[in-house]
Structure formats: C-alpha cells, structure tokens
Amino acid sequence: MTSRMPIGRSARLVGALLCASLLAVAGLFAQSTLASTNARTAVAFGGAPSLHVSGRGLFTAHGRRVVLHGVNFPGAEFLCAKGRGIWDGPVDQASVTAMRSWHVNAVRVPLNEDCWNGEPYLKLRYRGVVYQRAVAAYVQLLNRNGLVAILDLHRSDGRYAGPGAHCKTTVKAFCMKPMPDAAHAIPFWISVARTFKTNNAVIFDAFNEPFPNRAPGATEAEAWQCWQLGGNCTGIGYQVAGMQSLVTAIRSTGARNVIMLPGLVYANDLSGWLAHEPRDPDHNIAASWHIYPWNPCAGRPCWNSQVAPVIARVPVVVGEFGETNCADNRINPLMRWLDLRGTGYLAWAWNATWTCTVGPSLIRSWAGAPTLYGAGYRQHLLSLR
C-alpha cells in the first residue's frame, strides 16, 4: 500500500546483467475476456495450482485458466524491523480457514529485505533464518489450503530524502523507497528464488510500489528507464536495481515462477509498462497494478486508455486495491470492470488491528467478521462462484 496511508507494512551487487539474445515475440492466445472466464477459474482447496503465463493469462500445468482473487496479509514487512515480531496476526489453520470462507484463492504476503537477509541491526529472533523459516512455513500452510502465495518485496534499503520519503535519515528498510536497492534487493531475490524455485504455486512480486518519477529532477522518460534498467537514477542517491536486473537475478537460480512487475506512481501507472517490459527467457511475467481512490488512474476513462491495452497483451494482477470510507461503492465498479476482462485482484488488507477509518481494513476480527468494506468484497467473491 502506498506510504501515504498511516498504516503498517550484506551483500554486494550481483555482476553485470546476463547477456540475453533478443527474444521472439510470443504469440498471444486469443481468449474470451468476458465474465464467463470466472466459471473456469481454478480454486483448488486441496492443493494450490502451479502457475505459468500463457498469452495474457495464468494457467495451471493442466491448461486451466486461473484468475486470482485474494487478500493482502500485511505485517511481515514492518514488525520485524521494529523489533516487535514477524506477523501482525495469526498464521494458523483457523486464520487460513477464515480466509478460505471468503472464497479467495491467493494471499499476498509483503516482506522486508533486511529481515530476510538477516541484517545485524535487527533482533536475532526476528531476522535471517528465523524469518525465512517463518515465511516458508506460512507459504506451505497457504499452499496446503489451495491458496497461491504472492511474495512481495515491500520494504527495502537505500537513503532517499526526496518527495514521498517517509524515513529520510536512514538507509535501513524502515519504509518504502522509490526503487529497490541493488546492494540488498538482488541478494534478497536470489535467496527467495532459491527457496521457492521448485514451487510454482508461489508468485514473486518484484517490488511493491515504485515511484522514481517523484525523485527530484526526474522526467517521465528517465523514471521508466530507471524502472527498467536501474543504475544511477536521477534524484535517487543509491544504486538502483531495475526490473530487468531483478528478473535476471531470479532466473539465474533456475526459478521459473511467475514474476509480477508493478508500474510507476506507486504501481498505479502502467502507461510505459509494455514499452519497457524486461526480457525474460521463460516468458513468465505479469503486470502488477495498484489502485486506490487517491491515485491518478482511479476512473474508468484511465482504466480503458491505460490499463486495458496492457490486459490485452499480458496477465495483469491488481496486487492492491481498496477504499477507506468504510464502504464498497468504489471497489464494486472496479471489480465488475476487471471481471469482464478476466483480470484478478487482491484487496488490502486482511488485518484486524486497525479500523476501516484508518486504512482499507477487510475484517473486524481474525475469525473473518467483515467490515462494511470487507462485506462488499466478500459478497462479490461469493457471487463469482
């Protein structure tokens, strides 16, 4: 979620990018994008499906189309850095059963690169191997219950004091940064990819909400180049890991998992996504789109002009969306628009520690009792069956 909302969320640079030959453009599968797609959505509660990209959709190994509908489970991206734990809520069977009762088939789990990498400034009981094992155990629990796990790099290192900065005086992963840092994000993804490379029921969400366009002096063109290639980016005072370097790092481990790549403007701007899509030898990349009422691309005209062309070419997953007015009047037209295009979405957030007046909160209790906003989302998911 964008850092505008008041709620919670060493290694050397990997050598030069692997040389890659130009990839032939993959033929796109002509498929219906009407609401009838939902009838073919795989919701396998007996075991999560292994997924891959084919054309503009996500498919199982048996060729069944999967449209992801789920929730975000925040906490692991910030509690460990604060020295207060790992999870901001229960991670047991009862909690997952409550999620399943909403008929979700995916859960997005925001992570902190310093906690995973085991940076020594963190408490020993919340970092490194302890943190990694906790994440792996939760992924296994989700998968056993038929839920796809989406692992998201949410908080990363890098000193940034420009517009949008929320921790200006520290390099540590205490808040969101405009782009991932090369020094720690690349080792993070290499380690995560090695851990889950045999499990294609895990999707890698490369970086939560980039905003290099807000860096001092950055033009739109420079921001998209920074997004794609990284390096020395205008207005950002650390070496940036571009999306190409993250894709290359993940693939260098042998991992073939689907990789989600967000756009600019806190993942809300997909206008340059197709033109700057990184090369992937496995052709297994999806676009990640975030949308809240305060985002620039929050209305149907923008969805049609900017997002629909991306949906027509590659899988798009709405990694985050929601509203803070304790209602569902903003999300309902969005979900209907996405359903007509066979596009999945995950609501923010499955967390009972704040109210919907503070941030988009789906539940009032960990047993799954919904807020008014959550009730609207839950009812829509139930209607899809």
N, C-alpha and C positions, 0 to 999 in steps of 0.2 A: 504494500500500500504506500502511496506517496507520503513523504515525510511531512506534508502539510497537516496531516491529521495527528492529533495528540495522543496516539496510542502506540503500544509496543509492537515491536517487531524484533630457521626461516630459509625461505628457500630462494634460490637465485632464479632469475628469468630463464625460462626454457629457451634454448638456442633458436636460431632463425627458423622461420616457418618452413615446414617441409615443402619441398618443391612438388608442385602438382601440375599435371598436364591439364589442358583445357578439357572440361567435361562436356560431352554432348548433351544437348537439352533433352531431358526425359520427356517422352510422350505422355501427355496428360490423359487420364481416363475420363471419358465422358460419362458423368453420373448425374442422376437427378439430385437436386438440392431442395426439393420440396419437403414439407413437414413429414411426409411419409417415410423419410430417412430414419426417423426415430423408431419406427417399427422394426428396423434392422439393427438397432443399437445393441451392442453386446453388454449385458450386465451380469457377468458370471460370478455369482456369490460363492461358488465352490472353488474358485481359484482365479486370480487376476489374469487377464489375457496378455500375452506377449504381443507387442505392437510394432508396426513399421509403417512408414509412409509409402503410399502408392498414389500417384497423381496428386489430387488435392484432398485426400482423406487419410485417416488412420485405420489400419486393418490388422486383424489377427493373422496368425500363421495359417489359418484355415480360410482366409479370404473374406471374413465377415467384417463389415464396416463398424467402427466404434466411434460414437460421438460422446465425448467426455462431459459429464455433468457432476459437479462436486463442490467441495468446500475447501477453504484455506484453514489450516490449523497453526496459527502463529504462536511464538513463544521461544523456540529454539534459536531464533536469530538474535535475541537480546538478553534473555535471562542469564545465560552463561557468562556473557561479557560483564554483566552487573554483579556476578558472583552470588546469584540467588538460586541457581539450579539449572536445569536443562529445559524442562517442559512447563508450560503455563496452563496445565490442565492434565486430567488423567489420560494415560496411554495404555489402557487395559481393554479387555474384550467388551466390557459393558459400554465403554465410551464408543467403540467402533460399532457395536450393535446399534447404538443410538443413531450414529451417522447413517448406517445402512437402512434404518427405518424411514429415512427421507428418500430412499432410492437413489443415492449417489453412487457413482462408480469410480470416483477418483478423489484423492486428497492431496492438496499441495502443501508441502512442508518447507517453510522458509528456514534457511540455515545461515550460520555465521562462519566465515572462513577462518578466523583466528581460533575459534573454539575447535573446529575440525582439525586445523593444522597443529594445534597444541601450543600456541604462543605462551611463553613462560610468564607473562604478566597476569595470566588468568589463574584462578584457583585450580589446583591439581585435580580435584574431584569432579570438575566440570569440563575438562579440556582433553584434547588428544584422543587416545584410545578409548577413554571412558565415554566421551561424547560420540565418537564414531560407532561404538558398540550400541549405544542407546538409539542412535538413528537407524542402524541396521536392524535392530530388534523391532522398532516400530514399523519399518518398511515390511518386514516379514509378517507382522501382525496384520497390516493392511492387505497385503497380497493374499494371505490365507483366507481373508474375508472377501476376496474377489475385487478388491479395490486397487486401481492403478495408483502408484505413488509418484508424485512430481516433486523432485528435489530442486529447490530454488536457492541460488546464491543471493541472499538478501542484503547482508551487511559485509562490507569489505574494508580494507586498509586504504590509506592514501590521504595526505594532508590537502584539504581543499577549503578555502575560506571565501569563495565567491558566492554569487546569488544561489539560493537554495541550500546553502551549507547549514547544518544543524550541530556540528561539533567542530568548530573552526580551528581549535587549538591542538587537536590531537591527530595523529596518524592512524590510531587504532580503529578497529571495526566496531565503533560505538554508534554509528548512524549510517544512513545511506550516503553514497558517494556518486558523483556524476557518471563514473565508469569504473569497471573493475581494475584493480592494480595488477600489473604484470608480475610483480615480485611474489605475490601470495595467491592471487586468483588462479594462475596457471597451475602451480603445485596442488592447490585445492581440487581443481577439476581432474587432474591426473589421478589423484588419490581416490576421489569419489568414483571416477570411471572404473578404476581397477577394482574397487569394492563391489560394484554392481554390474560389471560388464557381462556377466552370464545371466542377467535378469532383465529381459526386455519388457517386463511389467513395471519398470522404473523409467521415467522420463526425466531428462536433465533440462532444467530451466536455467539457461546460462547466466542471466543477470536480471535482477528484479525490475528496476525502473531507471534506465539510463536518462541522463539529462545533460549531455555535453553541450547542447545548444544554449544552455543558460550560463556557461562559463564566460568570463569577461572576454569580449572581443571576438567570440566565435561566430562565424556565419553558419547558415543552414548547411551549405556545402561542406564546410570544414567539420561540422558536427557529424554528418553522415560518414565522412571519410574517417574521422576518429572512431566512430562506431564500428566500421568495417575493419580497419587496419590497425588502430591503436597507435602506440608510439608516443611522440611528443605532441600532445594535443593542445590547441590554443586555450589558454586560461586555466589549464589543469596542471598542477605542479608536481606530478609524479608520472612515471612511465605507465601508460595505459595498455591493458590487454584488450585488443579489439575482438570482435566476434569471430573473425577468421582464426585468430590465434587460439581462442577457446575451443572452437570446433576441431582444429588441428591437434591440440593437446589431448582432447578426449579420444579422438580416433587413433592417436598414437599408441593407446593402451590396448587396442583391439576391440574396444567397446563399440557396439553398433546401435546403442539405444537411440531413440528419438531425442532430438535436441530442440528445445524451444528457444527462439531468439526474439527478444522484445524490440519495439521501436523506440523512437526518441520521445521527448516530452513526457517522461515518466511512463513510458511504454504505450502512450496514447496516440502517437503519431506514426502511422505506417506508410506515409507518403513516399519515402525513399527506400522502403524495405526491399522491394523486388529488384531495384537497380543496384543494390549493394549487398544482395544475398551472398554469404560466403560460399566458397566451393566445399562440397562435402562428397568424398568418394563413395559414401553409402547412400547418398540422396535421401537422407533421413532427417530432414529439417522441417520444423513447423514454425509459424509466426506466433508470437505471444502479444496479445492486445489487452490493455487495461483501460477501464472506463468508469469514471465517477462523474457526478453532476457538475463538478467544478473543472473538469477537463475541457480543453478547447474542442475536441471532437466528441461532443456529447449529444449531438442531434442527428436525426435521420438523414438530412442532406449530406453531412460529412460522412456518415456510415456508407452511403451509396457511392459517393465520389472517391473516398479514400480507402475504405476497408473492403468493400465488395470486390474491387479488382484483385486484391490480394487473396481473398477467399476463392476466387475463380482460378487461381494458379497453384496455391499451396495450402496445406492444412493450417487453419487458424484456430487457436485456443484462447479464449478470454481467461487469462490467468487470474484476474481480479476484477470484480465489479461490485457495486452496492450503492446504498444511499443512507443518509444519516438523519432522515426526518421521521424515523420510526414507522415508515410506510413502505408500500411496494409499487407506488404509482410510476416511479421512474424505471424500475427494472422490468416491469411487465412488457411494455412495448419493445424494449431491447431484446428480451428473451424470445418474443414472437418473431422479431426480425432475424435473429440468429437461427431459430428453429427452421425457418423457411429455407435457410442456406446450409443446413446440416452442420452447423458450427457449434462447438461445445463451449462450456463456460463453468467457472468455479467462483462461487460467491465468497466475499470477505465479510465476516470471518466466524469460524466455529470457536467462539470464546465466550465464556460466561462471566468473565471478570470485569467487563465494562458494560454499560448500557448503550442502547442504540442512539441516545442523545450525544454520546461521546464519539462514537465511531460506528461503522456498519457492523452490528452485532446480530448474529442469526439466532442466538439462543439465550434463554434466561437461566438455564440450569444445564449441568453437564449431562443430564438424562435426556436432553434434546428438546425440552419445552421451548417453543419458538417465541421470539419477539414478534411484534406485528409485521416487521420487515421480513423476519425469518418465516413467518407463517405464509406470506405470499410466495416466497421462494419454494418452500416445501410443497405447497399445493400445486405449484406449476410442475415440479418434478414428478409428483404423483400422477398428474394428468398425462404425462408423456407416455405412460405405460398403456 
